[in-house]
Amino acid sequence: MKLKERIGALRVDTTPLKESRDFRLLFWAGTVFYLGGMVSYVALPYQIYQLTGSNFAVGALGIVELVPLVVFGLYGGALADHVDRRRMLVVTGVAQVVLTAALAVNAFLPDPRVWPIYVLGALLAAAQSLQRPSKEALEPRTVRHDQITAASALSSLGIQVGLLAGPAVGGLLLAYVGIGWCFLVDVVALLVATALFAALRPYPVTDRSNPPSVKGIAEGLTYALRRRDLLGTYVVDIVAMLMAMPTVLFPALAEDVFDKPGLLGLLYSAGTVGSLLATATSGWTGRVHHHGRAVVIAAMGWGAAVALAGVAPSMWLVLVCFTLAGAADMISGIFRSTVWNQTIPDSMRGRLAGIEMLSYSLGPLGGQARAGLVADMWSVRGSIASGGVLCVAGVAATALWLRDFWSYDARTDPHAVLERELRAAQQ
């Protein structure tokens, strides 16, 4: 293969965008949604700190959002298996528009109140948790089965664009026009995303025998636990994030360790840059069939890069390490999404999407707590480096424990084969 052809093979596969109108709608809706959401993500903690002067008050917002995340994430997954997923996206989108508009109204008051921020933040977490499983469950139905890996990479690319640009836009708005305008920008973004969701064709459920219930949620959990290939995707991600999630230490790393507080923003964006680079060169992922093996190797790469960041002698090397960590994390995410979307039956897809959302939400929350505790007891560098080493060891141990996950092959896995045959019969 010529060099030009090899380089071309690395480019992200845009076939799903070209072939599927509904995937295009989901892609642009997700990009706009995350762009606006990250503007509010910057504004909310800033506003709380401005009103209270308390770091604990800022952190309390995450505590308030935790219960809605867990409860409504699982219930939203059950709903996604029983109602039209497009309708679910539209209804929860409208709810987020109203709630974010209320945040804007509070911000524009002469004397903004703190308590509405917590109440509205919890309600927004509930609405987002109800919405996300429907979006995750809907995506594989909008593309061909053999294009699921490419679709996962493209969706991640749109999200990363929002994650990278949103905080920059939010920072500029905070500096020049004020907090309220951040929420108004998010309202506009939510209106655009919801309109795009409404333009989708209807997606009625394929099986109405599973009404939302505790029993239905338990069935989803049981299904996930019995399939060791799925269990591997959850456990590897939780272990990686629990052991090596250093974001909470970035302020101390920039100011106390390297005395370069002006580079703090680069620390936050380095991982996103790595994710974008990995996604933009993800054309090769469609030729990989041992997805479990790829997840394990990528997760260990994340841990190794974080460990190196903890001992790197200069801030610039630290930034390089976190860029590599972000790239490895994105590769892991692409293959985890591929396993989920290629093997889970549509009748279970919503409930499993709710479980997936918890798996990649709770790990980082626990990881932040671990990193902060170890840093206070030992040192910032020690916390980062030890977390990376523990991640590598923990992921390796998980691969040894879940050998079915390590040996997973999409070409022969019975669940993947069955879904591929069902999709082919429906076309």
FITOR-709911 format. One record per residue (C-alpha): z negated, x negated, y negated; residue number from 1. Coordinates in pm, 1 decimal, always signed. Example, Ala and Ser with C-alpha at 12.3 -4.5 7.8 and 13.67 -1.06 7.14 Angstrom:
2
node z -780.0 | x -1230.0 | y +450.0 | drenmi 1
node z -714.0 | x -1367.0 | y +106.0 | drenmi 2
END
This chain:
427
node z +0.0 | x +0.0 | y +0.0 | drenmi 1
node z +97.7 | x -134.8 | y -340.7 | drenmi 2
node z -163.1 | x -203.3 | y -605.5 | drenmi 3
node z -34.5 | x +80.2 | y -823.6 | drenmi 4
node z -60.0 | x +323.8 | y -532.8 | drenmi 5
node z -411.8 | x +205.3 | y -451.5 | drenmi 6
node z -523.3 | x +258.1 | y -809.3 | drenmi 7
node z -359.2 | x +600.0 | y -811.6 | drenmi 8
node z -545.0 | x +694.3 | y -493.4 | drenmi 9
node z -876.0 | x +639.1 | y -672.6 | drenmi 10
node z -805.9 | x +894.0 | y -945.0 | drenmi 11
node z -993.6 | x +1220.7 | y -925.0 | drenmi 12
node z -793.2 | x +1481.1 | y -734.8 | drenmi 13
node z -706.4 | x +1759.9 | y -981.2 | drenmi 14
node z -528.0 | x +1981.6 | y -727.9 | drenmi 15
node z -794.0 | x +2257.6 | y -738.8 | drenmi 16
node z -746.2 | x +2287.0 | y -1115.5 | drenmi 17
node z -370.3 | x +2314.3 | y -1073.8 | drenmi 18
node z -369.0 | x +2559.7 | y -784.0 | drenmi 19
node z -662.7 | x +2793.3 | y -844.1 | drenmi 20
node z -695.4 | x +3006.4 | y -1158.5 | drenmi 21
node z -1050.8 | x +3110.0 | y -1069.7 | drenmi 22
node z -1157.8 | x +2751.2 | y -1010.8 | drenmi 23
node z -1020.3 | x +2662.8 | y -1355.8 | drenmi 24
node z -1230.7 | x +2942.7 | y -1505.2 | drenmi 25
node z -1543.4 | x +2819.4 | y -1323.5 | drenmi 26
node z -1473.0 | x +2460.1 | y -1425.2 | drenmi 27
node z -1443.0 | x +2536.2 | y -1796.6 | drenmi 28
node z -1730.9 | x +2782.0 | y -1789.3 | drenmi 29
node z -1955.4 | x +2520.3 | y -1629.1 | drenmi 30
node z -1849.0 | x +2250.9 | y -1875.3 | drenmi 31
node z -1914.4 | x +2470.0 | y -2179.7 | drenmi 32
node z -2237.9 | x +2601.7 | y -2028.6 | drenmi 33
node z -2383.0 | x +2252.5 | y -1979.9 | drenmi 34
node z -2261.7 | x +2133.7 | y -2319.3 | drenmi 35
node z -2448.6 | x +2412.0 | y -2497.1 | drenmi 36
node z -2744.3 | x +2392.3 | y -2262.1 | drenmi 37
node z -2798.4 | x +2023.9 | y -2332.2 | drenmi 38
node z -2798.4 | x +2092.7 | y -2707.0 | drenmi 39
node z -3091.0 | x +2330.8 | y -2649.6 | drenmi 40
node z -3244.0 | x +2081.5 | y -2404.7 | drenmi 41
node z -3274.4 | x +1834.6 | y -2692.0 | drenmi 42
node z -3393.8 | x +2093.9 | y -2942.0 | drenmi 43
node z -3668.8 | x +2263.5 | y -2739.6 | drenmi 44
node z -3904.0 | x +1965.4 | y -2682.8 | drenmi 45
node z -3832.5 | x +1838.6 | y -3034.7 | drenmi 46
node z -3933.8 | x +2172.7 | y -3184.3 | drenmi 47
node z -4252.4 | x +2193.2 | y -2977.2 | drenmi 48
node z -4351.9 | x +1841.2 | y -3079.6 | drenmi 49
node z -4278.3 | x +1915.8 | y -3445.0 | drenmi 50
node z -4498.7 | x +2225.6 | y -3432.3 | drenmi 51
node z -4787.0 | x +2080.4 | y -3228.1 | drenmi 52
node z -4773.4 | x +1700.3 | y -3248.0 | drenmi 53
node z -4877.2 | x +1701.3 | y -2881.5 | drenmi 54
node z -4696.4 | x +1525.6 | y -2594.9 | drenmi 55
node z -4887.9 | x +1743.0 | y -2351.0 | drenmi 56
node z -4754.5 | x +2054.7 | y -2522.5 | drenmi 57
node z -4402.7 | x +1920.6 | y -2468.9 | drenmi 58
node z -4469.9 | x +1850.7 | y -2101.8 | drenmi 59
node z -4627.9 | x +2193.5 | y -2058.5 | drenmi 60
node z -4286.5 | x +2352.4 | y -2106.6 | drenmi 61
node z -4177.9 | x +2203.4 | y -1771.9 | drenmi 62
node z -4492.8 | x +2340.1 | y -1607.1 | drenmi 63
node z -4422.0 | x +2687.2 | y -1747.3 | drenmi 64
node z -4064.6 | x +2673.4 | y -1615.2 | drenmi 65
node z -4160.6 | x +2557.5 | y -1263.9 | drenmi 66
node z -4270.9 | x +2890.2 | y -1114.2 | drenmi 67
node z -3964.0 | x +3085.0 | y -1237.2 | drenmi 68
node z -3747.6 | x +2804.4 | y -1101.9 | drenmi 69
node z -3893.7 | x +2833.7 | y -751.8 | drenmi 70
node z -3932.7 | x +3211.4 | y -730.5 | drenmi 71
node z -3609.3 | x +3318.9 | y -894.0 | drenmi 72
node z -3409.5 | x +3034.9 | y -742.3 | drenmi 73
node z -3486.0 | x +3165.3 | y -394.0 | drenmi 74
node z -3447.4 | x +3530.0 | y -495.5 | drenmi 75
node z -3125.1 | x +3453.6 | y -681.9 | drenmi 76
node z -2989.3 | x +3301.0 | y -363.5 | drenmi 77
node z -3074.1 | x +3617.5 | y -169.7 | drenmi 78
node z -2907.0 | x +3831.0 | y -437.5 | drenmi 79
node z -2595.1 | x +3613.0 | y -425.0 | drenmi 80
node z -2551.8 | x +3711.2 | y -59.6 | drenmi 81
node z -2572.2 | x +4084.7 | y -138.1 | drenmi 82
node z -2396.8 | x +4155.1 | y -470.9 | drenmi 83
node z -2066.4 | x +4071.3 | y -635.9 | drenmi 84
node z -2117.8 | x +3711.5 | y -746.1 | drenmi 85
node z -1895.9 | x +3749.7 | y -1051.8 | drenmi 86
node z -2109.6 | x +4040.0 | y -1173.1 | drenmi 87
node z -2422.1 | x +3832.0 | y -1113.8 | drenmi 88
node z -2279.3 | x +3551.5 | y -1329.2 | drenmi 89
node z -2194.3 | x +3791.1 | y -1611.4 | drenmi 90
node z -2526.1 | x +3979.5 | y -1613.6 | drenmi 91
node z -2738.5 | x +3663.2 | y -1608.3 | drenmi 92
node z -2507.9 | x +3507.3 | y -1868.9 | drenmi 93
node z -2566.7 | x +3800.0 | y -2106.1 | drenmi 94
node z -2942.5 | x +3766.3 | y -2048.4 | drenmi 95
node z -2927.4 | x +3398.2 | y -2146.2 | drenmi 96
node z -2731.9 | x +3482.2 | y -2461.6 | drenmi 97
node z -3003.7 | x +3726.9 | y -2569.3 | drenmi 98
node z -3291.6 | x +3491.1 | y -2487.4 | drenmi 99
node z -3132.1 | x +3190.8 | y -2659.1 | drenmi 100
node z -3056.4 | x +3405.0 | y -2965.7 | drenmi 101
node z -3427.2 | x +3492.7 | y -2975.2 | drenmi 102
node z -3509.4 | x +3119.6 | y -2977.8 | drenmi 103
node z -3273.2 | x +3080.0 | y -3273.4 | drenmi 104
node z -3441.9 | x +3366.9 | y -3460.1 | drenmi 105
node z -3783.5 | x +3208.1 | y -3405.1 | drenmi 106
node z -3652.2 | x +2869.7 | y -3521.7 | drenmi 107
node z -3516.4 | x +3015.0 | y -3845.6 | drenmi 108
node z -3847.6 | x +3180.8 | y -3934.1 | drenmi 109
node z -4036.4 | x +3025.4 | y -4228.2 | drenmi 110
node z -4326.4 | x +2965.2 | y -3987.3 | drenmi 111
node z -4191.3 | x +2937.2 | y -3627.1 | drenmi 112
node z -4441.9 | x +3025.6 | y -3357.0 | drenmi 113
node z -4508.1 | x +2815.7 | y -3047.5 | drenmi 114
node z -4592.1 | x +3084.9 | y -2792.9 | drenmi 115
node z -4247.2 | x +3253.0 | y -2802.0 | drenmi 116
node z -4091.0 | x +2918.6 | y -2707.7 | drenmi 117
node z -4292.6 | x +2907.6 | y -2384.9 | drenmi 118
node z -4228.3 | x +3274.4 | y -2303.9 | drenmi 119
node z -3856.3 | x +3250.7 | y -2375.0 | drenmi 120
node z -3835.0 | x +2915.3 | y -2195.2 | drenmi 121
node z -3983.9 | x +3070.9 | y -1880.2 | drenmi 122
node z -3748.8 | x +3371.3 | y -1902.9 | drenmi 123
node z -3449.4 | x +3141.5 | y -1953.2 | drenmi 124
node z -3553.6 | x +2939.6 | y -1647.3 | drenmi 125
node z -3565.5 | x +3265.1 | y -1450.4 | drenmi 126
node z -3220.0 | x +3375.9 | y -1570.9 | drenmi 127
node z -3065.2 | x +3036.1 | y -1499.8 | drenmi 128
node z -3225.7 | x +3023.7 | y -1155.7 | drenmi 129
node z -3087.4 | x +3368.3 | y -1075.4 | drenmi 130
node z -2741.0 | x +3263.6 | y -1191.7 | drenmi 131
node z -2693.4 | x +2923.3 | y -1038.2 | drenmi 132
node z -2690.1 | x +3019.9 | y -666.5 | drenmi 133
node z -2411.5 | x +3271.1 | y -735.3 | drenmi 134
node z -2201.0 | x +3006.7 | y -907.7 | drenmi 135
node z -2264.2 | x +2751.0 | y -634.2 | drenmi 136
node z -2186.8 | x +3005.8 | y -362.5 | drenmi 137
node z -1872.3 | x +3128.5 | y -538.1 | drenmi 138
node z -1703.5 | x +2792.6 | y -593.6 | drenmi 139
node z -1591.0 | x +2725.2 | y -232.5 | drenmi 140
node z -1426.2 | x +3069.7 | y -218.5 | drenmi 141
node z -1197.4 | x +2982.0 | y -509.1 | drenmi 142
node z -1026.5 | x +2684.1 | y -341.3 | drenmi 143
node z -872.3 | x +2592.3 | y -8.0 | drenmi 144
node z -1110.5 | x +2453.6 | y +254.2 | drenmi 145
node z -945.4 | x +2111.4 | y +244.7 | drenmi 146
node z -988.7 | x +2096.5 | y -134.4 | drenmi 147
node z -1366.1 | x +2148.6 | y -136.4 | drenmi 148
node z -1448.7 | x +1779.1 | y -180.4 | drenmi 149
node z -1209.7 | x +1752.1 | y -476.3 | drenmi 150
node z -1350.4 | x +2073.0 | y -624.7 | drenmi 151
node z -1706.0 | x +1937.1 | y -598.9 | drenmi 152
node z -1600.9 | x +1618.1 | y -775.8 | drenmi 153
node z -1425.7 | x +1810.6 | y -1053.8 | drenmi 154
node z -1722.6 | x +2042.6 | y -1106.5 | drenmi 155
node z -1947.0 | x +1739.3 | y -1132.5 | drenmi 156
node z -1708.3 | x +1586.2 | y -1384.9 | drenmi 157
node z -1730.8 | x +1893.2 | y -1608.1 | drenmi 158
node z -2108.7 | x +1894.1 | y -1584.0 | drenmi 159
node z -2130.9 | x +1524.3 | y -1667.3 | drenmi 160
node z -1914.4 | x +1573.0 | y -1976.9 | drenmi 161
node z -2160.2 | x +1837.1 | y -2094.7 | drenmi 162
node z -2460.8 | x +1622.3 | y -2007.4 | drenmi 163
node z -2318.8 | x +1328.3 | y -2200.9 | drenmi 164
node z -2187.9 | x +1510.8 | y -2509.4 | drenmi 165
node z -2457.6 | x +1778.7 | y -2540.0 | drenmi 166
node z -2750.1 | x +1552.8 | y -2636.4 | drenmi 167
node z -2532.7 | x +1369.2 | y -2891.0 | drenmi 168
node z -2430.4 | x +1698.6 | y -3052.8 | drenmi 169
node z -2791.0 | x +1819.0 | y -3043.5 | drenmi 170
node z -2916.4 | x +1500.6 | y -3209.0 | drenmi 171
node z -2664.6 | x +1532.9 | y -3492.3 | drenmi 172
node z -2751.5 | x +1898.6 | y -3547.8 | drenmi 173
node z -3124.2 | x +1820.3 | y -3555.9 | drenmi 174
node z -3067.6 | x +1543.8 | y -3808.6 | drenmi 175
node z -2837.1 | x +1730.1 | y -4046.2 | drenmi 176
node z -2873.1 | x +2109.0 | y -4018.4 | drenmi 177
node z -3191.6 | x +2189.4 | y -3827.5 | drenmi 178
node z -3326.2 | x +2319.9 | y -3497.1 | drenmi 179
node z -3204.6 | x +2677.7 | y -3532.6 | drenmi 180
node z -2840.5 | x +2569.7 | y -3540.1 | drenmi 181
node z -2885.3 | x +2397.6 | y -3202.8 | drenmi 182
node z -2973.4 | x +2729.6 | y -3045.5 | drenmi 183
node z -2684.8 | x +2902.8 | y -3222.1 | drenmi 184
node z -2441.0 | x +2648.7 | y -3077.8 | drenmi 185
node z -2586.6 | x +2719.8 | y -2733.5 | drenmi 186
node z -2545.0 | x +3095.3 | y -2793.3 | drenmi 187
node z -2174.8 | x +3043.7 | y -2870.0 | drenmi 188
node z -2134.6 | x +2824.8 | y -2559.8 | drenmi 189
node z -2305.6 | x +3088.2 | y -2343.8 | drenmi 190
node z -2081.2 | x +3361.3 | y -2485.6 | drenmi 191
node z -1771.2 | x +3156.1 | y -2400.9 | drenmi 192
node z -1898.1 | x +3076.0 | y -2049.3 | drenmi 193
node z -1989.0 | x +3440.1 | y -1983.1 | drenmi 194
node z -1645.3 | x +3555.5 | y -2103.2 | drenmi 195
node z -1485.2 | x +3310.2 | y -1860.5 | drenmi 196
node z -1705.2 | x +3441.9 | y -1579.6 | drenmi 197
node z -1597.5 | x +3796.9 | y -1667.2 | drenmi 198
node z -1231.4 | x +3692.9 | y -1636.0 | drenmi 199
node z -1280.5 | x +3602.0 | y -1268.5 | drenmi 200
node z -1152.6 | x +3842.4 | y -1007.1 | drenmi 201
node z -1421.0 | x +4039.8 | y -821.8 | drenmi 202
node z -1588.9 | x +3861.1 | y -532.3 | drenmi 203
node z -1760.3 | x +4126.7 | y -321.0 | drenmi 204
node z -1991.8 | x +3998.6 | y -52.0 | drenmi 205
node z -1852.4 | x +3964.1 | y +297.5 | drenmi 206
node z -2168.7 | x +4094.1 | y +466.3 | drenmi 207
node z -2404.3 | x +4353.4 | y +313.4 | drenmi 208
node z -2644.1 | x +4347.9 | y +608.1 | drenmi 209
node z -2879.8 | x +4106.6 | y +429.6 | drenmi 210
node z -3039.7 | x +4286.0 | y +132.3 | drenmi 211
node z -3259.5 | x +4067.5 | y -92.3 | drenmi 212
node z -3599.3 | x +4038.7 | y +73.9 | drenmi 213
node z -3865.0 | x +3792.2 | y +178.5 | drenmi 214
node z -3729.6 | x +3825.0 | y +531.7 | drenmi 215
node z -3379.3 | x +3734.9 | y +413.6 | drenmi 216
node z -3509.5 | x +3432.4 | y +223.5 | drenmi 217
node z -3705.2 | x +3325.1 | y +533.1 | drenmi 218
node z -3387.6 | x +3356.3 | y +741.7 | drenmi 219
node z -3213.0 | x +3122.5 | y +500.6 | drenmi 220
node z -3495.1 | x +2869.7 | y +520.1 | drenmi 221
node z -3497.2 | x +2890.4 | y +900.9 | drenmi 222
node z -3121.6 | x +2839.5 | y +915.0 | drenmi 223
node z -3146.0 | x +2531.3 | y +691.1 | drenmi 224
node z -3428.5 | x +2377.5 | y +893.7 | drenmi 225
node z -3259.0 | x +2432.9 | y +1229.0 | drenmi 226
node z -2939.8 | x +2258.1 | y +1119.6 | drenmi 227
node z -3029.9 | x +1891.7 | y +1108.1 | drenmi 228
node z -2712.5 | x +1803.9 | y +918.7 | drenmi 229
node z -2815.6 | x +2037.0 | y +635.3 | drenmi 230
node z -3175.9 | x +1922.7 | y +657.3 | drenmi 231
node z -3055.5 | x +1567.2 | y +605.2 | drenmi 232
node z -2885.6 | x +1655.7 | y +276.5 | drenmi 233
node z -3208.4 | x +1803.0 | y +141.6 | drenmi 234
node z -3450.8 | x +1541.1 | y +270.8 | drenmi 235
node z -3243.8 | x +1239.9 | y +163.5 | drenmi 236
node z -3211.7 | x +1372.5 | y -191.3 | drenmi 237
node z -3579.4 | x +1465.5 | y -218.6 | drenmi 238
node z -3687.7 | x +1123.4 | y -86.9 | drenmi 239
node z -3452.1 | x +940.6 | y -324.8 | drenmi 240
node z -3566.4 | x +1133.2 | y -631.6 | drenmi 241
node z -3934.6 | x +1138.9 | y -537.3 | drenmi 242
node z -3945.6 | x +762.3 | y -488.5 | drenmi 243
node z -3705.3 | x +639.0 | y -758.0 | drenmi 244
node z -3685.7 | x +871.8 | y -1058.5 | drenmi 245
node z -3769.2 | x +645.2 | y -1355.8 | drenmi 246
node z -3654.8 | x +858.5 | y -1651.9 | drenmi 247
node z -4007.6 | x +931.0 | y -1774.3 | drenmi 248
node z -4058.4 | x +554.7 | y -1819.5 | drenmi 249
node z -3755.5 | x +497.7 | y -2043.0 | drenmi 250
node z -3948.4 | x +515.6 | y -2374.1 | drenmi 251
node z -4203.6 | x +260.1 | y -2252.2 | drenmi 252
node z -3929.5 | x +40.8 | y -2101.9 | drenmi 253
node z -3736.9 | x +30.5 | y -2429.5 | drenmi 254
node z -4030.3 | x -8.9 | y -2666.5 | drenmi 255
node z -4307.4 | x -186.8 | y -2477.6 | drenmi 256
node z -4118.5 | x -400.3 | y -2223.9 | drenmi 257
node z -3807.2 | x -505.0 | y -2417.4 | drenmi 258
node z -3907.1 | x -418.1 | y -2776.6 | drenmi 259
node z -3571.2 | x -247.5 | y -2831.5 | drenmi 260
node z -3650.7 | x +116.4 | y -2915.5 | drenmi 261
node z -3307.9 | x +153.7 | y -3073.1 | drenmi 262
node z -3149.7 | x +129.3 | y -2726.9 | drenmi 263
node z -3350.5 | x +419.5 | y -2582.5 | drenmi 264
node z -3053.4 | x +654.3 | y -2610.9 | drenmi 265
node z -2842.3 | x +415.8 | y -2402.9 | drenmi 266
node z -3102.7 | x +425.0 | y -2126.3 | drenmi 267
node z -3075.2 | x +801.8 | y -2110.1 | drenmi 268
node z -2695.2 | x +798.2 | y -2109.8 | drenmi 269
node z -2636.0 | x +504.1 | y -1870.8 | drenmi 270
node z -2672.1 | x +716.2 | y -1556.9 | drenmi 271
node z -2437.4 | x +980.3 | y -1693.4 | drenmi 272
node z -2177.6 | x +713.4 | y -1774.3 | drenmi 273
node z -2203.8 | x +588.5 | y -1416.5 | drenmi 274
node z -2163.8 | x +943.1 | y -1286.0 | drenmi 275
node z -1852.3 | x +993.4 | y -1497.4 | drenmi 276
node z -1700.5 | x +667.4 | y -1374.9 | drenmi 277
node z -1773.8 | x +758.0 | y -1013.4 | drenmi 278
node z -1621.3 | x +1102.9 | y -1053.1 | drenmi 279
node z -1312.8 | x +974.1 | y -1235.0 | drenmi 280
node z -1242.6 | x +735.9 | y -943.3 | drenmi 281
node z -1339.4 | x +979.5 | y -665.6 | drenmi 282
node z -991.9 | x +1025.8 | y -517.3 | drenmi 283
node z -1098.5 | x +823.9 | y -212.6 | drenmi 284
node z -1373.9 | x +1070.6 | y -119.2 | drenmi 285
node z -1123.1 | x +1314.4 | y +29.3 | drenmi 286
node z -1039.4 | x +1060.1 | y +299.8 | drenmi 287
node z -1401.4 | x +1021.1 | y +415.7 | drenmi 288
node z -1511.2 | x +1233.6 | y +713.4 | drenmi 289
node z -1858.4 | x +1094.8 | y +795.1 | drenmi 290
node z -2025.1 | x +1268.6 | y +502.0 | drenmi 291
node z -2383.2 | x +1221.0 | y +620.7 | drenmi 292
node z -2331.4 | x +847.5 | y +646.6 | drenmi 293
node z -2182.1 | x +842.6 | y +296.3 | drenmi 294
node z -2483.4 | x +1032.9 | y +154.8 | drenmi 295
node z -2728.1 | x +788.4 | y +314.4 | drenmi 296
node z -2545.2 | x +478.2 | y +191.1 | drenmi 297
node z -2505.1 | x +619.1 | y -161.1 | drenmi 298
node z -2872.2 | x +721.0 | y -179.6 | drenmi 299
node z -2977.9 | x +372.1 | y -67.9 | drenmi 300
node z -2743.3 | x +233.4 | y -334.6 | drenmi 301
node z -2924.9 | x +445.2 | y -593.3 | drenmi 302
node z -3259.0 | x +302.1 | y -481.7 | drenmi 303
node z -3131.1 | x -56.8 | y -476.9 | drenmi 304
node z -2989.6 | x -24.6 | y -829.6 | drenmi 305
node z -3317.2 | x +121.5 | y -959.2 | drenmi 306
node z -3514.5 | x -160.8 | y -791.9 | drenmi 307
node z -3290.6 | x -420.5 | y -959.7 | drenmi 308
node z -3339.1 | x -246.3 | y -1294.4 | drenmi 309
node z -3713.2 | x -293.3 | y -1254.1 | drenmi 310
node z -3680.2 | x -673.0 | y -1233.1 | drenmi 311
node z -3374.5 | x -728.9 | y -1455.9 | drenmi 312
node z -3450.1 | x -990.0 | y -1726.3 | drenmi 313
node z -3260.0 | x -820.9 | y -2010.1 | drenmi 314
node z -3204.5 | x -470.1 | y -2140.3 | drenmi 315
node z -2828.8 | x -503.4 | y -2094.8 | drenmi 316
node z -2868.1 | x -581.2 | y -1725.0 | drenmi 317
node z -3104.2 | x -285.8 | y -1696.4 | drenmi 318
node z -2834.6 | x -63.3 | y -1845.5 | drenmi 319
node z -2580.5 | x -196.5 | y -1595.6 | drenmi 320
node z -2820.3 | x -123.5 | y -1309.4 | drenmi 321
node z -2883.6 | x +232.4 | y -1424.3 | drenmi 322
node z -2509.1 | x +284.7 | y -1465.5 | drenmi 323
node z -2460.7 | x +177.2 | y -1103.6 | drenmi 324
node z -2749.9 | x +403.0 | y -1001.8 | drenmi 325
node z -2584.9 | x +700.1 | y -1172.4 | drenmi 326
node z -2256.9 | x +627.7 | y -993.4 | drenmi 327
node z -2431.2 | x +609.0 | y -654.7 | drenmi 328
node z -2620.2 | x +932.0 | y -720.1 | drenmi 329
node z -2296.2 | x +1111.2 | y -807.4 | drenmi 330
node z -2125.9 | x +991.9 | y -487.5 | drenmi 331
node z -2423.1 | x +1120.1 | y -288.9 | drenmi 332
node z -2399.6 | x +1453.1 | y -470.6 | drenmi 333
node z -2027.7 | x +1493.0 | y -401.9 | drenmi 334
node z -2072.5 | x +1446.9 | y -27.9 | drenmi 335
node z -2383.5 | x +1666.6 | y -12.4 | drenmi 336
node z -2189.1 | x +1945.1 | y -183.6 | drenmi 337
node z -1902.3 | x +1893.9 | y +58.7 | drenmi 338
node z -2128.8 | x +1937.7 | y +360.4 | drenmi 339
node z -2278.0 | x +2253.4 | y +209.8 | drenmi 340
node z -1950.1 | x +2410.4 | y +104.6 | drenmi 341
node z -1754.1 | x +2323.6 | y +418.6 | drenmi 342
node z -2009.0 | x +2432.9 | y +678.6 | drenmi 343
node z -2228.4 | x +2716.9 | y +548.8 | drenmi 344
node z -2099.7 | x +3068.7 | y +629.7 | drenmi 345
node z -2032.1 | x +3285.2 | y +326.9 | drenmi 346
node z -2295.5 | x +3538.1 | y +434.5 | drenmi 347
node z -2562.0 | x +3264.9 | y +399.6 | drenmi 348
node z -2412.1 | x +3072.1 | y +108.7 | drenmi 349
node z -2620.8 | x +3230.5 | y -167.9 | drenmi 350
node z -2956.7 | x +3180.6 | y +0.8 | drenmi 351
node z -2871.2 | x +2822.9 | y +92.2 | drenmi 352
node z -2757.5 | x +2760.2 | y -266.6 | drenmi 353
node z -3103.5 | x +2869.2 | y -381.0 | drenmi 354
node z -3261.5 | x +2621.1 | y -140.5 | drenmi 355
node z -3024.5 | x +2348.9 | y -258.1 | drenmi 356
node z -3123.4 | x +2415.6 | y -618.3 | drenmi 357
node z -3488.9 | x +2367.0 | y -529.5 | drenmi 358
node z -3417.2 | x +2048.2 | y -334.6 | drenmi 359
node z -3255.7 | x +1876.7 | y -633.2 | drenmi 360
node z -3502.2 | x +2018.4 | y -884.6 | drenmi 361
node z -3840.1 | x +1958.5 | y -722.1 | drenmi 362
node z -3767.8 | x +1598.2 | y -617.6 | drenmi 363
node z -3715.7 | x +1473.7 | y -975.4 | drenmi 364
node z -4024.9 | x +1661.4 | y -1096.8 | drenmi 365
node z -4239.8 | x +1490.0 | y -834.0 | drenmi 366
node z -4063.4 | x +1159.1 | y -897.5 | drenmi 367
node z -4148.9 | x +1167.7 | y -1266.8 | drenmi 368
node z -4515.6 | x +1221.7 | y -1181.9 | drenmi 369
node z -4513.1 | x +935.2 | y -928.9 | drenmi 370
node z -4344.8 | x +698.7 | y -1172.7 | drenmi 371
node z -4587.5 | x +775.9 | y -1453.3 | drenmi 372
node z -4894.1 | x +743.3 | y -1231.3 | drenmi 373
node z -4786.0 | x +408.8 | y -1082.3 | drenmi 374
node z -4691.6 | x +276.3 | y -1427.1 | drenmi 375
node z -5038.6 | x +360.6 | y -1562.4 | drenmi 376
node z -5210.2 | x +204.2 | y -1260.9 | drenmi 377
node z -4984.4 | x -101.0 | y -1238.8 | drenmi 378
node z -4697.0 | x -160.3 | y -1482.9 | drenmi 379
node z -4371.9 | x -4.6 | y -1601.2 | drenmi 380
node z -4159.0 | x -267.6 | y -1428.2 | drenmi 381
node z -4369.0 | x -245.5 | y -1112.6 | drenmi 382
node z -4330.4 | x +132.6 | y -1101.5 | drenmi 383
node z -3951.6 | x +117.7 | y -1136.7 | drenmi 384
node z -3897.1 | x -167.5 | y -890.9 | drenmi 385
node z -4137.6 | x -36.2 | y -625.9 | drenmi 386
node z -3984.4 | x +309.9 | y -650.7 | drenmi 387
node z -3640.5 | x +170.0 | y -579.1 | drenmi 388
node z -3764.5 | x -24.4 | y -277.0 | drenmi 389
node z -3948.7 | x +279.5 | y -143.3 | drenmi 390
node z -3633.2 | x +484.2 | y -189.1 | drenmi 391
node z -3425.4 | x +245.8 | y +21.6 | drenmi 392
node z -3691.6 | x +239.0 | y +294.0 | drenmi 393
node z -3746.4 | x +615.1 | y +285.6 | drenmi 394
node z -3376.7 | x +702.0 | y +305.0 | drenmi 395
node z -3326.6 | x +454.4 | y +590.7 | drenmi 396
node z -3618.9 | x +610.8 | y +778.4 | drenmi 397
node z -3472.4 | x +957.7 | y +720.5 | drenmi 398
node z -3137.7 | x +846.1 | y +865.3 | drenmi 399
node z -3314.4 | x +711.5 | y +1174.7 | drenmi 400
node z -3507.4 | x +1037.0 | y +1212.3 | drenmi 401
node z -3209.3 | x +1268.9 | y +1156.7 | drenmi 402
node z -2948.8 | x +1095.2 | y +1370.0 | drenmi 403
node z -2733.9 | x +1410.3 | y +1374.3 | drenmi 404
node z -2697.3 | x +1376.3 | y +999.8 | drenmi 405
node z -2593.7 | x +1011.2 | y +1022.7 | drenmi 406
node z -2330.2 | x +1090.7 | y +1288.0 | drenmi 407
node z -2193.7 | x +1402.5 | y +1112.3 | drenmi 408
node z -1811.7 | x +1414.3 | y +1120.6 | drenmi 409
node z -1633.0 | x +1694.3 | y +934.0 | drenmi 410
node z -1339.4 | x +1678.7 | y +1176.8 | drenmi 411
node z -1550.6 | x +1769.1 | y +1481.9 | drenmi 412
node z -1868.6 | x +1934.0 | y +1351.5 | drenmi 413
node z -1872.9 | x +2287.2 | y +1501.7 | drenmi 414
node z -1985.9 | x +2451.7 | y +1176.5 | drenmi 415
node z -1712.6 | x +2279.9 | y +973.9 | drenmi 416
node z -1449.7 | x +2361.1 | y +1237.7 | drenmi 417
node z -1553.3 | x +2728.7 | y +1245.3 | drenmi 418
node z -1542.7 | x +2764.6 | y +866.4 | drenmi 419
node z -1207.9 | x +2588.9 | y +852.6 | drenmi 420
node z -1064.5 | x +2830.1 | y +1111.3 | drenmi 421
node z -1207.0 | x +3135.8 | y +933.7 | drenmi 422
node z -1063.0 | x +3025.4 | y +600.2 | drenmi 423
node z -725.1 | x +2958.6 | y +758.8 | drenmi 424
node z -723.6 | x +3307.7 | y +913.8 | drenmi 425
node z -801.1 | x +3467.9 | y +575.3 | drenmi 426
node z -509.2 | x +3299.4 | y +398.6 | drenmi 427
END
